[in-house]
Amino acid sequence: MIDLTGQVPLRTSQNYEIFQHPEMDGALLKVRVDEPKRNHLIPRYAEWRYGNLRQWNREANEYLAALHRGCPEIERLAKFMGYAPTSRGPSIVVEKMTGPDGDLAPSLHAEMMAANGDPEVAQKLRADLLELLDDLERGRIIVGDMGIGNIVRAQERGGKLVVIDGLGERVLLPLTLFSDWAFRKSMARRRARMAG
């Protein structure tokens, strides 16, 4: 077990406390801190089996599928590096994405807020987002929770945008896994919603 006693999280969100992995410089520990929620009267298998860790199962499955296909677009994802028990609870181990200052990489949301309405910067961010969406579609990588808070600009990828969270589809019958048409429609909806 990894002892996190006395360690301060690098970042905290609604679901996670994120720590520097004490044994691996290029890795983070994302400790799940939210309480499990029952979403259905009769729990689905993943909800029953994994509780509030079920998202990790989807993320690992999607990452493994991209790895199996050997698609170069996997570079648009933070590496999945496994799981680890910690003194704060279970954690998922992921690649640490950093910004130019060496701190955690800035999210696309933070960059959009910093742009402060500058049309030139906004156009560049939109072009970078469209390039990311094109790569995800080309690699057939499903990101069910695609949001600007789950995308960062990583120095480890030459300053390109990278998805750090939300992989996989969260529906009972994931048509996007089996149907090219459903996958393309899903990507078109995300593209329209995110890039206008």
ABEGO torsion letter per residue (X at the ends): XBBABGBBBABBBAABBBBBBAABAABBBBBBABBBBBABABBBAAAAAAEAAAAAAAAAAAAAAAAAAGBAAAAABBBBAEBBBBAAEBBBBBBBBBBAAGBBBBBAAAAAAAAGGBAAAAAAAAAAAAAAAAAAAAAGBBBABBBAAABBBBAAAGGBBBBABGBEBABABBAAAABAAAAAAAAAAAAAAAAX
